[in-house]
Amino acid sequence: MFPMNWWLMSLIPFLLILMNMMLMQFITTMKKNEMKNTKFETTKMMWKW
């Protein structure tokens, strides 16, 4: 159990970085499509989460 937990803990920073990169990509695509306000609402929801 403990080795598995340690493995997961080592994975967490990597996952966070990956998620951050994806989020940035998402936001840049949103900024390109500034026509719709609904898309900005989704970005706000993402930031709150």
Contacts in CASP RR format, 6 or more apart in sequence:
PFRMAT RR
TARGET T0000
AUTHOR 0000-0000-0000
METHOD contacts of the structure
MODEL  1
MFPMNWWLMSLIPFLLILMNMMLMQFITTMKKNEMKNTKFETTKMMWKW
23 46 0 8 1.000
26 43 0 8 1.000
26 46 0 8 1.000
27 43 0 8 1.000
30 39 0 8 1.000
30 40 0 8 1.000
30 42 0 8 1.000
30 43 0 8 1.000
33 39 0 8 1.000
END
